[in-house]
Amino acid sequence: MRNEWVKRNPWIFVVAPLAVAGFVALFGELVMHLWNWLLPPLFGWHAIGFWQALGLLILCRILFGGFGGHGRDRRGRWRRKDFERWEQMTPEEREFLRQSLRRRCGGFASPSTETKEPA
């Protein structure tokens, strides 16, 4: 199905690189102008040029954003698999899993399972 889409839309190989370059230039300019507008008057820092702004943008992406969007999808897939496993467990298996997680994770008990000690 993907190959059919590419065959019907060969222009994407021209438009996509141009769009990426346009977004990179736009965001680089945006970071440069925001930096130069805010930080020198507020903190006395130096103004930066386009390439420094682009480097700052890339550094922030590496430090705070990562690359690609695969992390959220992977976590979502794990949650779905865990939920499917949980749904297939018997009540005894679920209770065994709860107990083993409590032992490993510091013994936090839910209010419904707490036992009161005699006074």
Contact map, one row per residue, 1 for C-alpha under 8 A:
11111000000000000000000000000000000000000000000000000000000000000000000000000000000000000000000000000000000000000000000
11111100000000000000000000000000000000000000000000000000000000000000000000000000000000000000000000000000000000000000000
11111110000000000000000000000000000000000000000000000000000000000000000000000000000000000000000000000000000000000000000
11111111000000000000000000000000000000000000000000000000000000000000000000000000000000000000000000000000000000000000000
11111111100000000000000000000000000000000000000000000000000000000000000000000000000000000000000000000000000000000000000
01111111110100000000000000000000000000000000000000000000000000000000000000000000000000000000000000000000000000000000000
00111111110000000000000000000000000000000000000000000000000000000000000000000000000000000000000000000000000000000000000
00011111110000000000000000000000000000000000000000000000000000000000000000000000000000000000000000000000000000000000000
00001111111100000000000000000000000000000000000000000000000000000000000000000000000000000000000000000000000000000000000
00000111111111000000000000000000000000000000000000000000000000000000000000000000000000000000000000000000000000000000000
00000000111111100000000000000000000000000000000000000000000000000000000000000000000000000000000000000000000000000000000
00000100111111110000000000000000000000000000000000000000000000000000000000000000000000000000000000000000000000000000000
00000000011111111000000000000000000000000000000000000000000000000000000000000000000000000000000000000000000000000000000
00000000011111111100000000000000000000000000000000000000000000000000000000000000000000000000000000000000000000000000000
00000000001111111110000000000000000000000000000000000000000000000000000000000000000000000000000000000000000000000000000
00000000000111111111000000000000000000000000000000000000000000000000000000000000000000000000000000000000000000000000000
00000000000011111111100000000000000000000000000000000000000000000000000000000000000000000000000000000000000000000000000
00000000000001111111110000000000000000000000000000000000000000000000000000000000000000000000000000000000000000000000000
00000000000000111111111000000000000000000000000000000000000000000000000000000000000000000000000000000000000000000000000
00000000000000011111111100000000000000000000000000000000000000000000000000000000000000000000000000000000000000000000000
00000000000000001111111110000000000000000000000000000000000000000000000000000000000000000000000000000000000000000000000
00000000000000000111111111000000000000000000000000000000000000000000000000000000000000000000000000000000000000000000000
00000000000000000011111111100000000000000000000000000000000000000000000000000000000000000000000000000000000000000000000
00000000000000000001111111110000000000000000000000000100000000000000000000000000000000000000000000000000000000000000000
00000000000000000000111111111000000000000000000000000000000000000000000000000000000000000000000000000000000000000000000
00000000000000000000011111111100000000000000000000000000000000000000000000000000000000000000000000000000000000000000000
00000000000000000000001111111110000000000000000000000100000000000000000000000000000000000000000000000000000000000000000
00000000000000000000000111111111000000000000000001101100100000000000000000000000000000000000000000000000000000000000000
00000000000000000000000011111111100000000000000001001000000000000000000000000000000000000000000000000000000000000000000
00000000000000000000000001111111110000000000000000000000000000000000000000000000000000000000000000000000000000000000000
00000000000000000000000000111111111000000000000000001100100000000000000000000000000000000000000000000000000000000000000
00000000000000000000000000011111111100000000000111011100000000000000000000000000000000000000000000000000000000000000000
00000000000000000000000000001111111110000000000000000000000000000000000000000000000000000000000000000000000000000000000
00000000000000000000000000000111111111000000000000000000000000000000000000000000000000000000000000000000000000000000000
00000000000000000000000000000011111111110000001100000000000000000000000000000000000000000000000000000000000000000000000
00000000000000000000000000000001111111110000011100000000000000000000000000000000000000000000000000000000000000000000000
00000000000000000000000000000000111111111000000000000000000000000000000000000000000000000000000000000000000000000000000
00000000000000000000000000000000011111111100000000000000000000000000000000000000000000000000000000000000000000000000000
00000000000000000000000000000000001111111111111000000000000000000000000000000000000000000000000000000000000000000000000
00000000000000000000000000000000001111111111111000000000000000000000000000000000000000000000000000000000000000000000000
00000000000000000000000000000000000011111111100000000000000000000000000000000000000000000000000000000000000000000000000
00000000000000000000000000000000000001111111000000000000000000000000000000000000000000000000000000000000000000000000000
00000000000000000000000000000000000000111111100000000000000000000000000000000000000000000000000000000000000000000000000
00000000000000000000000000000000000000111111110000000000000000000000000000000000000000000000000000000000000000000000000
00000000000000000000000000000000000000111011111000000000000000000000000000000000000000000000000000000000000000000000000
00000000000000000000000000000000000100110001111100000000000000000000000000000000000000000000000000000000000000000000000
00000000000000000000000000000000001100110000111110000000000000000000000000000000000000000000000000000000000000000000000
00000000000000000000000000000001001100000000011111011000000000000000000000000000000000000000000000000000000000000000000
00000000000000000000000000000001000000000000001111111000000000000000000000000000000000000000000000000000000000000000000
00000000000000000000000000011001000000000000000111111100000000000000000000000000000000000000000000000000000000000000000
00000000000000000000000000010000000000000000000011111110000000000000000000000000000000000000000000000000000000000000000
00000000000000000000000000000001000000000000000111111111000000000000000000000000000000000000000000000000000000000000000
00000000000000000000000000011011000000000000000111111111100000000000000000000000000000000000000000000000000000000000000
00000000000000000000000100110011000000000000000001111111110000000000000000000000000000000000000000000000000000000000000
00000000000000000000000000000000000000000000000000111111111000000000000000000000000000000000000000000000000000000000000
00000000000000000000000000000000000000000000000000011111111100000000000000000000000000000000000000000000000000000000000
00000000000000000000000000010010000000000000000000001111111110000000000000000000000000000000000000000000000000000000000
00000000000000000000000000000000000000000000000000000111111111000000000000000000000000000000000000000000000000000000000
00000000000000000000000000000000000000000000000000000011111111100000000000000000000000000000000000000000000000000000000
00000000000000000000000000000000000000000000000000000001111111111000000000000000000000000000000000000000000000000000000
00000000000000000000000000000000000000000000000000000000111111111110000000000000000000000000000000000000000000000000000
00000000000000000000000000000000000000000000000000000000011111111110000000000000000000000000000000000000000000000000000
00000000000000000000000000000000000000000000000000000000001111111100000000000000000000000000000000000000000000000000000
00000000000000000000000000000000000000000000000000000000000111111100000000000000000000000000000000000000000000000000000
00000000000000000000000000000000000000000000000000000000000111111110000000000000000000000000000000000000000000000000000
00000000000000000000000000000000000000000000000000000000000011111111000000000000000000000000000000000000000000000000000
00000000000000000000000000000000000000000000000000000000000011001111100000000000000000000000000000000000000000000000000
00000000000000000000000000000000000000000000000000000000000000000111111000000000000000000000000000000000000000000000000
00000000000000000000000000000000000000000000000000000000000000000011111110000000000000000000000000000000000000000000000
00000000000000000000000000000000000000000000000000000000000000000001111111000000000000000000000000000000000000000000000
00000000000000000000000000000000000000000000000000000000000000000001111111100000000000000000000000000000000000000000000
00000000000000000000000000000000000000000000000000000000000000000000111111110000000000000000000000000000000000000000000
00000000000000000000000000000000000000000000000000000000000000000000111111111000000000000000000000000000000000000000000
00000000000000000000000000000000000000000000000000000000000000000000011111111100000000000000000000000000000000000000000
00000000000000000000000000000000000000000000000000000000000000000000001111111110000000000000000000000000000000000000000
00000000000000000000000000000000000000000000000000000000000000000000000111111111000000000000000000000000000000000000000
00000000000000000000000000000000000000000000000000000000000000000000000011111111100000000000000000000000000000000000000
00000000000000000000000000000000000000000000000000000000000000000000000001111111110000000000000000000000000000000000000
00000000000000000000000000000000000000000000000000000000000000000000000000111111111000000000000000000000000000000000000
00000000000000000000000000000000000000000000000000000000000000000000000000011111111100000000000000000000000000000000000
00000000000000000000000000000000000000000000000000000000000000000000000000001111111110000000000000000000000000000000000
00000000000000000000000000000000000000000000000000000000000000000000000000000111111111000000000000000000000000000000000
00000000000000000000000000000000000000000000000000000000000000000000000000000011111111100000000000000000000000000000000
00000000000000000000000000000000000000000000000000000000000000000000000000000001111111110000000000000000000000000000000
00000000000000000000000000000000000000000000000000000000000000000000000000000000111111111000000000000000000000000000000
00000000000000000000000000000000000000000000000000000000000000000000000000000000011111111000010000000000000000000000000
00000000000000000000000000000000000000000000000000000000000000000000000000000000001111111000000000000000000000000000000
00000000000000000000000000000000000000000000000000000000000000000000000000000000000111111100000000000000000000000000000
00000000000000000000000000000000000000000000000000000000000000000000000000000000000011111111110000000000000000000000000
00000000000000000000000000000000000000000000000000000000000000000000000000000000000000011111110000000000000000000000000
00000000000000000000000000000000000000000000000000000000000000000000000000000000000000001111111000000000000000000000000
00000000000000000000000000000000000000000000000000000000000000000000000000000000000000001111111100000000000000000000000
00000000000000000000000000000000000000000000000000000000000000000000000000000000000000001111111110000000000000000000000
00000000000000000000000000000000000000000000000000000000000000000000000000000000000001001111111111000000000000000000000
00000000000000000000000000000000000000000000000000000000000000000000000000000000000000000011111111100000000000000000000
00000000000000000000000000000000000000000000000000000000000000000000000000000000000000000001111111110000000000000000000
00000000000000000000000000000000000000000000000000000000000000000000000000000000000000000000111111111000000000000000000
00000000000000000000000000000000000000000000000000000000000000000000000000000000000000000000011111111100000000000000000
00000000000000000000000000000000000000000000000000000000000000000000000000000000000000000000001111111110000000000000000
00000000000000000000000000000000000000000000000000000000000000000000000000000000000000000000000111111111000000000000000
00000000000000000000000000000000000000000000000000000000000000000000000000000000000000000000000011111111101000000000000
00000000000000000000000000000000000000000000000000000000000000000000000000000000000000000000000001111111111110000000000
00000000000000000000000000000000000000000000000000000000000000000000000000000000000000000000000000111111111000000000000
00000000000000000000000000000000000000000000000000000000000000000000000000000000000000000000000000011111111000000000000
00000000000000000000000000000000000000000000000000000000000000000000000000000000000000000000000000001111111100000000000
00000000000000000000000000000000000000000000000000000000000000000000000000000000000000000000000000000111111100000000000
00000000000000000000000000000000000000000000000000000000000000000000000000000000000000000000000000001111111110000000000
00000000000000000000000000000000000000000000000000000000000000000000000000000000000000000000000000000100111111000000000
00000000000000000000000000000000000000000000000000000000000000000000000000000000000000000000000000000100001111101100000
00000000000000000000000000000000000000000000000000000000000000000000000000000000000000000000000000000000000111111100000
00000000000000000000000000000000000000000000000000000000000000000000000000000000000000000000000000000000000011111100000
00000000000000000000000000000000000000000000000000000000000000000000000000000000000000000000000000000000000001111100000
00000000000000000000000000000000000000000000000000000000000000000000000000000000000000000000000000000000000011111110000
00000000000000000000000000000000000000000000000000000000000000000000000000000000000000000000000000000000000011111111000
00000000000000000000000000000000000000000000000000000000000000000000000000000000000000000000000000000000000000001111100
00000000000000000000000000000000000000000000000000000000000000000000000000000000000000000000000000000000000000000111110
00000000000000000000000000000000000000000000000000000000000000000000000000000000000000000000000000000000000000000011111
00000000000000000000000000000000000000000000000000000000000000000000000000000000000000000000000000000000000000000001111
00000000000000000000000000000000000000000000000000000000000000000000000000000000000000000000000000000000000000000000111
